């Protein structure tokens, strides 16, 4: 399998799938927020957590 971050080469032209990078970046940002929340000791109910997930 080709790594996600590897550019795709096509007839001497290198293209990168920006929508895929954007999706990965958004996921990373949300995971970072979650990790920071855990470090601060924030606690959510399961319903609040699902509401957050549904917004993503």
Predicted model as a PDB file, atoms N, CA, C, CB and O in Angstrom, pLDDT in the B-factor column:
MODEL        1                                                                  
ATOM      1  N   UNK A   1       0.850  -1.171   0.000  1.00 44.00           N  
ATOM      2  CA  UNK A   1       0.000   0.000   0.000  1.00 44.00           C  
ATOM      3  C   UNK A   1       0.896   1.234   0.000  1.00 44.00           C  
ATOM      4  CB  UNK A   1      -0.967  -0.002   1.223  1.00 44.00           C  
ATOM      5  O   UNK A   1       1.926   1.253   0.673  1.00 44.00           O  
ATOM      6  N   UNK A   2       0.514   2.248  -0.739  1.00 47.00           N  
ATOM      7  CA  UNK A   2       1.263   3.493  -0.829  1.00 47.00           C  
ATOM      8  C   UNK A   2       0.926   4.370   0.364  1.00 47.00           C  
ATOM      9  CB  UNK A   2       0.959   4.229  -2.152  1.00 47.00           C  
ATOM     10  O   UNK A   2      -0.249   4.518   0.699  1.00 47.00           O  
ATOM     11  N   UNK A   3       1.936   4.964   1.024  1.00 49.00           N  
ATOM     12  CA  UNK A   3       1.647   5.859   2.145  1.00 49.00           C  
ATOM     13  C   UNK A   3       0.790   7.036   1.693  1.00 49.00           C  
ATOM     14  CB  UNK A   3       2.950   6.366   2.777  1.00 49.00           C  
ATOM     15  O   UNK A   3       0.905   7.494   0.556  1.00 49.00           O  
ATOM     16  N   UNK A   4      -0.056   7.516   2.571  1.00 55.00           N  
ATOM     17  CA  UNK A   4      -0.990   8.594   2.243  1.00 55.00           C  
ATOM     18  C   UNK A   4      -0.256   9.871   1.850  1.00 55.00           C  
ATOM     19  CB  UNK A   4      -1.916   8.870   3.425  1.00 55.00           C  
ATOM     20  O   UNK A   4      -0.709  10.601   0.969  1.00 55.00           O  
ATOM     21  N   UNK A   5       0.868  10.143   2.495  1.00 52.00           N  
ATOM     22  CA  UNK A   5       1.554  11.409   2.261  1.00 52.00           C  
ATOM     23  C   UNK A   5       2.439  11.401   1.029  1.00 52.00           C  
ATOM     24  CB  UNK A   5       2.376  11.761   3.449  1.00 52.00           C  
ATOM     25  O   UNK A   5       3.001  12.436   0.671  1.00 52.00           O  
ATOM     26  N   UNK A   6       2.574  10.264   0.375  1.00 52.00           N  
ATOM     27  CA  UNK A   6       3.443  10.181  -0.795  1.00 52.00           C  
ATOM     28  C   UNK A   6       2.769  10.815  -2.009  1.00 52.00           C  
ATOM     29  CB  UNK A   6       3.810   8.717  -1.092  1.00 52.00           C  
ATOM     30  O   UNK A   6       1.620  10.497  -2.314  1.00 52.00           O  
ATOM     31  N   UNK A   7       3.483  11.719  -2.710  1.00 52.00           N  
ATOM     32  CA  UNK A   7       2.896  12.343  -3.906  1.00 52.00           C  
ATOM     33  C   UNK A   7       2.635  11.306  -5.004  1.00 52.00           C  
ATOM     34  CB  UNK A   7       3.827  13.452  -4.442  1.00 52.00           C  
ATOM     35  O   UNK A   7       3.324  10.290  -5.093  1.00 52.00           O  
ATOM     36  N   UNK A   8       1.649  11.578  -5.818  1.00 52.00           N  
ATOM     37  CA  UNK A   8       1.320  10.718  -6.947  1.00 52.00           C  
ATOM     38  C   UNK A   8       1.975  11.296  -8.185  1.00 52.00           C  
ATOM     39  CB  UNK A   8      -0.221  10.586  -7.137  1.00 52.00           C  
ATOM     40  O   UNK A   8       1.781  12.471  -8.499  1.00 52.00           O  
ATOM     41  N   UNK A   9       2.755  10.480  -8.899  1.00 56.00           N  
ATOM     42  CA  UNK A   9       3.444  10.965 -10.094  1.00 56.00           C  
ATOM     43  C   UNK A   9       2.646  10.580 -11.332  1.00 56.00           C  
ATOM     44  CB  UNK A   9       4.886  10.395 -10.175  1.00 56.00           C  
ATOM     45  O   UNK A   9       2.160   9.455 -11.450  1.00 56.00           O  
ATOM     46  N   UNK A  10       2.519  11.534 -12.251  1.00 54.00           N  
ATOM     47  CA  UNK A  10       1.757  11.304 -13.463  1.00 54.00           C  
ATOM     48  C   UNK A  10       2.434  12.054 -14.604  1.00 54.00           C  
ATOM     49  CB  UNK A  10       0.274  11.753 -13.291  1.00 54.00           C  
ATOM     50  O   UNK A  10       2.342  13.280 -14.668  1.00 54.00           O  
ATOM     51  N   UNK A  11       3.109  11.352 -15.502  1.00 53.00           N  
ATOM     52  CA  UNK A  11       3.737  11.938 -16.687  1.00 53.00           C  
ATOM     53  C   UNK A  11       4.635  13.122 -16.333  1.00 53.00           C  
ATOM     54  CB  UNK A  11       2.669  12.380 -17.678  1.00 53.00           C  
ATOM     55  O   UNK A  11       4.450  14.227 -16.844  1.00 53.00           O  
ATOM     56  N   UNK A  12       5.594  12.883 -15.468  1.00 52.00           N  
ATOM     57  CA  UNK A  12       6.564  13.893 -15.040  1.00 52.00           C  
ATOM     58  C   UNK A  12       5.947  15.062 -14.264  1.00 52.00           C  
ATOM     59  CB  UNK A  12       7.284  14.427 -16.239  1.00 52.00           C  
ATOM     60  O   UNK A  12       6.590  16.098 -14.097  1.00 52.00           O  
ATOM     61  N   UNK A  13       4.715  14.905 -13.794  1.00 48.00           N  
ATOM     62  CA  UNK A  13       4.055  15.925 -12.994  1.00 48.00           C  
ATOM     63  C   UNK A  13       3.732  15.292 -11.647  1.00 48.00           C  
ATOM     64  CB  UNK A  13       2.758  16.480 -13.702  1.00 48.00           C  
ATOM     65  O   UNK A  13       3.143  14.213 -11.581  1.00 48.00           O  
ATOM     66  N   UNK A  14       4.121  15.972 -10.581  1.00 50.00           N  
ATOM     67  CA  UNK A  14       3.839  15.455  -9.248  1.00 50.00           C  
ATOM     68  C   UNK A  14       2.641  16.192  -8.679  1.00 50.00           C  
ATOM     69  CB  UNK A  14       5.069  15.601  -8.316  1.00 50.00           C  
ATOM     70  O   UNK A  14       2.623  17.421  -8.618  1.00 50.00           O  
ATOM     71  N   UNK A  15       1.631  15.421  -8.261  1.00 55.00           N  
ATOM     72  CA  UNK A  15       0.420  15.988  -7.687  1.00 55.00           C  
ATOM     73  C   UNK A  15       0.209  15.385  -6.309  1.00 55.00           C  
ATOM     74  CB  UNK A  15      -0.811  15.735  -8.600  1.00 55.00           C  
ATOM     75  O   UNK A  15       0.549  14.225  -6.075  1.00 55.00           O  
ATOM     76  N   UNK A  16      -0.344  16.156  -5.412  1.00 55.00           N  
ATOM     77  CA  UNK A  16      -0.660  15.668  -4.077  1.00 55.00           C  
ATOM     78  C   UNK A  16      -2.154  15.819  -3.859  1.00 55.00           C  
ATOM     79  CB  UNK A  16       0.149  16.431  -2.985  1.00 55.00           C  
ATOM     80  O   UNK A  16      -2.743  16.834  -4.234  1.00 55.00           O  
ATOM     81  N   UNK A  17      -2.763  14.819  -3.259  1.00 63.00           N  
ATOM     82  CA  UNK A  17      -4.194  14.860  -2.987  1.00 63.00           C  
ATOM     83  C   UNK A  17      -4.434  15.731  -1.761  1.00 63.00           C  
ATOM     84  CB  UNK A  17      -4.768  13.428  -2.776  1.00 63.00           C  
ATOM     85  O   UNK A  17      -4.325  15.263  -0.628  1.00 63.00           O  
ATOM     86  N   UNK A  18      -4.762  17.004  -1.994  1.00 77.00           N  
ATOM     87  CA  UNK A  18      -4.912  17.968  -0.913  1.00 77.00           C  
ATOM     88  C   UNK A  18      -6.135  17.678  -0.047  1.00 77.00           C  
ATOM     89  CB  UNK A  18      -5.004  19.366  -1.478  1.00 77.00           C  
ATOM     90  O   UNK A  18      -6.109  17.959   1.151  1.00 77.00           O  
ATOM     91  N   UNK A  19      -7.192  17.131  -0.613  1.00 90.00           N  
ATOM     92  CA  UNK A  19      -8.384  16.854   0.187  1.00 90.00           C  
ATOM     93  C   UNK A  19      -8.080  15.763   1.215  1.00 90.00           C  
ATOM     94  CB  UNK A  19      -9.567  16.431  -0.721  1.00 90.00           C  
ATOM     95  O   UNK A  19      -8.597  15.800   2.331  1.00 90.00           O  
ATOM     96  N   UNK A  20      -7.263  14.816   0.847  1.00 90.00           N  
ATOM     97  CA  UNK A  20      -6.881  13.754   1.775  1.00 90.00           C  
ATOM     98  C   UNK A  20      -6.007  14.326   2.894  1.00 90.00           C  
ATOM     99  CB  UNK A  20      -6.134  12.618   1.028  1.00 90.00           C  
ATOM    100  O   UNK A  20      -6.173  13.976   4.063  1.00 90.00           O  
ATOM    101  N   UNK A  21      -5.081  15.204   2.526  1.00 91.00           N  
ATOM    102  CA  UNK A  21      -4.228  15.845   3.538  1.00 91.00           C  
ATOM    103  C   UNK A  21      -5.068  16.704   4.477  1.00 91.00           C  
ATOM    104  CB  UNK A  21      -3.134  16.706   2.865  1.00 91.00           C  
ATOM    105  O   UNK A  21      -4.822  16.733   5.683  1.00 91.00           O  
ATOM    106  N   UNK A  22      -6.047  17.396   3.932  1.00 91.00           N  
ATOM    107  CA  UNK A  22      -6.915  18.236   4.750  1.00 91.00           C  
ATOM    108  C   UNK A  22      -7.713  17.388   5.741  1.00 91.00           C  
ATOM    109  CB  UNK A  22      -7.867  19.051   3.859  1.00 91.00           C  
ATOM    110  O   UNK A  22      -7.874  17.766   6.901  1.00 91.00           O  
ATOM    111  N   UNK A  23      -8.204  16.251   5.281  1.00 92.00           N  
ATOM    112  CA  UNK A  23      -8.968  15.358   6.154  1.00 92.00           C  
ATOM    113  C   UNK A  23      -8.092  14.816   7.276  1.00 92.00           C  
ATOM    114  CB  UNK A  23      -9.568  14.200   5.346  1.00 92.00           C  
ATOM    115  O   UNK A  23      -8.514  14.752   8.431  1.00 92.00           O  
ATOM    116  N   UNK A  24      -6.891  14.433   6.933  1.00 93.00           N  
ATOM    117  CA  UNK A  24      -5.961  13.922   7.951  1.00 93.00           C  
ATOM    118  C   UNK A  24      -5.604  15.032   8.934  1.00 93.00           C  
ATOM    119  CB  UNK A  24      -4.675  13.353   7.290  1.00 93.00           C  
ATOM    120  O   UNK A  24      -5.519  14.797  10.140  1.00 93.00           O  
ATOM    121  N   UNK A  25      -5.396  16.234   8.418  1.00 93.00           N  
ATOM    122  CA  UNK A  25      -5.089  17.371   9.284  1.00 93.00           C  
ATOM    123  C   UNK A  25      -6.229  17.676  10.246  1.00 93.00           C  
ATOM    124  CB  UNK A  25      -4.782  18.600   8.447  1.00 93.00           C  
ATOM    125  O   UNK A  25      -5.991  17.958  11.420  1.00 93.00           O  
ATOM    126  N   UNK A  26      -7.461  17.622   9.759  1.00 93.00           N  
ATOM    127  CA  UNK A  26      -8.629  17.880  10.607  1.00 93.00           C  
ATOM    128  C   UNK A  26      -8.750  16.809  11.685  1.00 93.00           C  
ATOM    129  CB  UNK A  26      -9.919  17.931   9.758  1.00 93.00           C  
ATOM    130  O   UNK A  26      -9.046  17.118  12.839  1.00 93.00           O  
ATOM    131  N   UNK A  27      -8.522  15.557  11.312  1.00 94.00           N  
ATOM    132  CA  UNK A  27      -8.573  14.465  12.285  1.00 94.00           C  
ATOM    133  C   UNK A  27      -7.494  14.653  13.344  1.00 94.00           C  
ATOM    134  CB  UNK A  27      -8.403  13.100  11.583  1.00 94.00           C  
ATOM    135  O   UNK A  27      -7.756  14.484  14.535  1.00 94.00           O  
ATOM    136  N   UNK A  28      -6.295  14.998  12.920  1.00 95.00           N  
ATOM    137  CA  UNK A  28      -5.192  15.225  13.848  1.00 95.00           C  
ATOM    138  C   UNK A  28      -5.531  16.351  14.825  1.00 95.00           C  
ATOM    139  CB  UNK A  28      -3.902  15.556  13.080  1.00 95.00           C  
ATOM    140  O   UNK A  28      -5.282  16.232  16.025  1.00 95.00           O  
ATOM    141  N   UNK A  29      -6.100  17.444  14.311  1.00 95.00           N  
ATOM    142  CA  UNK A  29      -6.466  18.575  15.160  1.00 95.00           C  
ATOM    143  C   UNK A  29      -7.492  18.162  16.218  1.00 95.00           C  
ATOM    144  CB  UNK A  29      -7.022  19.724  14.306  1.00 95.00           C  
ATOM    145  O   UNK A  29      -7.374  18.534  17.385  1.00 95.00           O  
ATOM    146  N   UNK A  30      -8.493  17.394  15.802  1.00 92.00           N  
ATOM    147  CA  UNK A  30      -9.517  16.955  16.752  1.00 92.00           C  
ATOM    148  C   UNK A  30      -8.939  15.996  17.786  1.00 92.00           C  
ATOM    149  CB  UNK A  30     -10.678  16.288  16.012  1.00 92.00           C  
ATOM    150  O   UNK A  30      -9.295  16.064  18.963  1.00 92.00           O  
ATOM    151  N   UNK A  31      -8.053  15.108  17.357  1.00 93.00           N  
ATOM    152  CA  UNK A  31      -7.423  14.198  18.312  1.00 93.00           C  
ATOM    153  C   UNK A  31      -6.542  14.960  19.296  1.00 93.00           C  
ATOM    154  CB  UNK A  31      -6.594  13.140  17.575  1.00 93.00           C  
ATOM    155  O   UNK A  31      -6.485  14.615  20.476  1.00 93.00           O  
ATOM    156  N   UNK A  32      -5.864  15.983  18.819  1.00 93.00           N  
ATOM    157  CA  UNK A  32      -5.034  16.820  19.694  1.00 93.00           C  
ATOM    158  C   UNK A  32      -5.894  17.516  20.743  1.00 93.00           C  
ATOM    159  CB  UNK A  32      -4.255  17.864  18.867  1.00 93.00           C  
ATOM    160  O   UNK A  32      -5.521  17.590  21.914  1.00 93.00           O  
ATOM    161  N   UNK A  33      -7.052  18.027  20.313  1.00 91.00           N  
ATOM    162  CA  UNK A  33      -7.968  18.656  21.262  1.00 91.00           C  
ATOM    163  C   UNK A  33      -8.399  17.651  22.329  1.00 91.00           C  
ATOM    164  CB  UNK A  33      -9.202  19.225  20.530  1.00 91.00           C  
ATOM    165  O   UNK A  33      -8.465  17.985  23.512  1.00 91.00           O  
ATOM    166  N   UNK A  34      -8.690  16.430  21.909  1.00 87.00           N  
ATOM    167  CA  UNK A  34      -9.109  15.394  22.850  1.00 87.00           C  
ATOM    168  C   UNK A  34      -8.009  15.045  23.842  1.00 87.00           C  
ATOM    169  CB  UNK A  34      -9.535  14.150  22.099  1.00 87.00           C  
ATOM    170  O   UNK A  34      -8.273  14.880  25.033  1.00 87.00           O  
ATOM    171  N   UNK A  35      -6.795  14.935  23.362  1.00 90.00           N  
ATOM    172  CA  UNK A  35      -5.670  14.615  24.241  1.00 90.00           C  
ATOM    173  C   UNK A  35      -5.451  15.744  25.246  1.00 90.00           C  
ATOM    174  CB  UNK A  35      -4.383  14.371  23.416  1.00 90.00           C  
ATOM    175  O   UNK A  35      -5.238  15.487  26.431  1.00 90.00           O  
ATOM    176  N   UNK A  36      -5.503  16.981  24.783  1.00 92.00           N  
ATOM    177  CA  UNK A  36      -5.349  18.123  25.692  1.00 92.00           C  
ATOM    178  C   UNK A  36      -6.480  18.166  26.720  1.00 92.00           C  
ATOM    179  CB  UNK A  36      -5.310  19.440  24.897  1.00 92.00           C  
ATOM    180  O   UNK A  36      -6.256  18.521  27.878  1.00 92.00           O  
ATOM    181  N   UNK A  37      -7.678  17.810  26.304  1.00 87.00           N  
ATOM    182  CA  UNK A  37      -8.820  17.760  27.208  1.00 87.00           C  
ATOM    183  C   UNK A  37      -8.580  16.721  28.309  1.00 87.00           C  
ATOM    184  CB  UNK A  37     -10.114  17.435  26.427  1.00 87.00           C  
ATOM    185  O   UNK A  37      -8.849  16.982  29.481  1.00 87.00           O  
ATOM    186  N   UNK A  38      -8.083  15.567  27.934  1.00 86.00           N  
ATOM    187  CA  UNK A  38      -7.772  14.535  28.921  1.00 86.00           C  
ATOM    188  C   UNK A  38      -6.711  15.010  29.906  1.00 86.00           C  
ATOM    189  CB  UNK A  38      -7.302  13.260  28.225  1.00 86.00           C  
ATOM    190  O   UNK A  38      -6.815  14.763  31.108  1.00 86.00           O  
ATOM    191  N   UNK A  39      -5.702  15.685  29.399  1.00 91.00           N  
ATOM    192  CA  UNK A  39      -4.631  16.188  30.266  1.00 91.00           C  
ATOM    193  C   UNK A  39      -5.154  17.206  31.270  1.00 91.00           C  
ATOM    194  CB  UNK A  39      -3.519  16.814  29.429  1.00 91.00           C  
ATOM    195  O   UNK A  39      -4.678  17.266  32.403  1.00 91.00           O  
ATOM    196  N   UNK A  40      -6.148  18.017  30.851  1.00 92.00           N  
ATOM    197  CA  UNK A  40      -6.735  19.020  31.742  1.00 92.00           C  
ATOM    198  C   UNK A  40      -7.715  18.394  32.725  1.00 92.00           C  
ATOM    199  CB  UNK A  40      -7.438  20.101  30.929  1.00 92.00           C  
ATOM    200  O   UNK A  40      -8.090  19.023  33.714  1.00 92.00           O  
ATOM    201  N   UNK A  41      -8.130  17.163  32.460  1.00 88.00           N  
ATOM    202  CA  UNK A  41      -9.070  16.484  33.348  1.00 88.00           C  
ATOM    203  C   UNK A  41     -10.516  16.779  33.031  1.00 88.00           C  
ATOM    204  CB  UNK A  41      -8.795  16.860  34.757  1.00 88.00           C  
ATOM    205  O   UNK A  41     -11.388  16.534  33.865  1.00 88.00           O  
ATOM    206  N   UNK A  42     -10.799  17.301  31.842  1.00 83.00           N  
ATOM    207  CA  UNK A  42     -12.189  17.549  31.445  1.00 83.00           C  
ATOM    208  C   UNK A  42     -12.924  16.219  31.328  1.00 83.00           C  
ATOM    209  CB  UNK A  42     -12.256  18.334  30.099  1.00 83.00           C  
ATOM    210  O   UNK A  42     -12.376  15.237  30.826  1.00 83.00           O  
ATOM    211  N   UNK A  43     -14.161  16.196  31.794  1.00 76.00           N  
ATOM    212  CA  UNK A  43     -14.958  14.976  31.752  1.00 76.00           C  
ATOM    213  C   UNK A  43     -16.253  15.280  31.002  1.00 76.00           C  
ATOM    214  CB  UNK A  43     -15.252  14.436  33.197  1.00 76.00           C  
ATOM    215  O   UNK A  43     -16.898  16.300  31.247  1.00 76.00           O  
ATOM    216  N   UNK A  44     -16.624  14.393  30.094  1.00 76.00           N  
ATOM    217  CA  UNK A  44     -17.845  14.536  29.318  1.00 76.00           C  
ATOM    218  C   UNK A  44     -18.717  13.311  29.525  1.00 76.00           C  
ATOM    219  CB  UNK A  44     -17.530  14.738  27.820  1.00 76.00           C  
ATOM    220  O   UNK A  44     -18.223  12.208  29.761  1.00 76.00           O  
ATOM    221  N   UNK A  45     -20.033  13.525  29.433  1.00 84.00           N  
ATOM    222  CA  UNK A  45     -20.931  12.375  29.425  1.00 84.00           C  
ATOM    223  C   UNK A  45     -20.842  11.730  28.050  1.00 84.00           C  
ATOM    224  CB  UNK A  45     -22.409  12.790  29.766  1.00 84.00           C  
ATOM    225  O   UNK A  45     -20.340  12.345  27.109  1.00 84.00           O  
ATOM    226  N   UNK A  46     -21.314  10.524  27.927  1.00 86.00           N  
ATOM    227  CA  UNK A  46     -21.277   9.827  26.634  1.00 86.00           C  
ATOM    228  C   UNK A  46     -22.137  10.576  25.609  1.00 86.00           C  
ATOM    229  CB  UNK A  46     -21.771   8.356  26.786  1.00 86.00           C  
ATOM    230  O   UNK A  46     -21.790  10.621  24.428  1.00 86.00           O  
ATOM    231  N   UNK A  47     -23.252  11.159  26.049  1.00 92.00           N  
ATOM    232  CA  UNK A  47     -24.106  11.922  25.127  1.00 92.00           C  
ATOM    233  C   UNK A  47     -23.386  13.156  24.605  1.00 92.00           C  
ATOM    234  CB  UNK A  47     -25.412  12.335  25.821  1.00 92.00           C  
ATOM    235  O   UNK A  47     -23.486  13.474  23.420  1.00 92.00           O  
ATOM    236  N   UNK A  48     -22.655  13.861  25.479  1.00 88.00           N  
ATOM    237  CA  UNK A  48     -21.890  15.022  25.044  1.00 88.00           C  
ATOM    238  C   UNK A  48     -20.788  14.615  24.069  1.00 88.00           C  
ATOM    239  CB  UNK A  48     -21.287  15.747  26.251  1.00 88.00           C  
ATOM    240  O   UNK A  48     -20.517  15.317  23.095  1.00 88.00           O  
ATOM    241  N   UNK A  49     -20.164  13.487  24.338  1.00 85.00           N  
ATOM    242  CA  UNK A  49     -19.109  13.005  23.448  1.00 85.00           C  
ATOM    243  C   UNK A  49     -19.672  12.696  22.058  1.00 85.00           C  
ATOM    244  CB  UNK A  49     -18.436  11.753  24.041  1.00 85.00           C  
ATOM    245  O   UNK A  49     -19.058  13.052  21.052  1.00 85.00           O  
ATOM    246  N   UNK A  50     -20.835  12.036  21.995  1.00 92.00           N  
ATOM    247  CA  UNK A  50     -21.434  11.715  20.695  1.00 92.00           C  
ATOM    248  C   UNK A  50     -21.854  12.978  19.956  1.00 92.00           C  
ATOM    249  CB  UNK A  50     -22.642  10.791  20.876  1.00 92.00           C  
ATOM    250  O   UNK A  50     -21.766  13.030  18.729  1.00 92.00           O  
ATOM    251  N   UNK A  51     -22.309  13.998  20.683  1.00 93.00           N  
ATOM    252  CA  UNK A  51     -22.663  15.267  20.030  1.00 93.00           C  
ATOM    253  C   UNK A  51     -21.431  15.890  19.384  1.00 93.00           C  
ATOM    254  CB  UNK A  51     -23.290  16.253  21.046  1.00 93.00           C  
ATOM    255  O   UNK A  51     -21.502  16.406  18.269  1.00 93.00           O  
ATOM    256  N   UNK A  52     -20.305  15.841  20.085  1.00 86.00           N  
ATOM    257  CA  UNK A  52     -19.044  16.351  19.528  1.00 86.00           C  
ATOM    258  C   UNK A  52     -18.638  15.570  18.284  1.00 86.00           C  
ATOM    259  CB  UNK A  52     -17.924  16.281  20.580  1.00 86.00           C  
ATOM    260  O   UNK A  52     -18.225  16.153  17.281  1.00 86.00           O  
ATOM    261  N   UNK A  53     -18.757  14.253  18.357  1.00 89.00           N  
ATOM    262  CA  UNK A  53     -18.381  13.402  17.214  1.00 89.00           C  
ATOM    263  C   UNK A  53     -19.287  13.682  16.027  1.00 89.00           C  
ATOM    264  CB  UNK A  53     -18.452  11.903  17.595  1.00 89.00           C  
ATOM    265  O   UNK A  53     -18.815  13.758  14.892  1.00 89.00           O  
ATOM    266  N   UNK A  54     -20.576  13.837  16.271  1.00 93.00           N  
ATOM    267  CA  UNK A  54     -21.520  14.107  15.187  1.00 93.00           C  
ATOM    268  C   UNK A  54     -21.235  15.430  14.481  1.00 93.00           C  
ATOM    269  CB  UNK A  54     -22.934  14.114  15.726  1.00 93.00           C  
ATOM    270  O   UNK A  54     -21.543  15.573  13.298  1.00 93.00           O  
ATOM    271  N   UNK A  55     -20.656  16.390  15.184  1.00 91.00           N  
ATOM    272  CA  UNK A  55     -20.344  17.684  14.577  1.00 91.00           C  
ATOM    273  C   UNK A  55     -19.130  17.611  13.659  1.00 91.00           C  
ATOM    274  CB  UNK A  55     -20.105  18.721  15.656  1.00 91.00           C  
ATOM    275  O   UNK A  55     -18.944  18.480  12.808  1.00 91.00           O  
ATOM    276  N   UNK A  56     -18.322  16.606  13.820  1.00 85.00           N  
ATOM    277  CA  UNK A  56     -17.093  16.497  13.013  1.00 85.00           C  
ATOM    278  C   UNK A  56     -17.392  16.005  11.663  1.00 85.00           C  
ATOM    279  CB  UNK A  56     -16.087  15.595  13.655  1.00 85.00           C  
ATOM    280  O   UNK A  56     -16.484  15.852  10.847  1.00 85.00           O  
TER     281      UNK A  56                                                      
ENDMDL                                                                          
END                                                                             
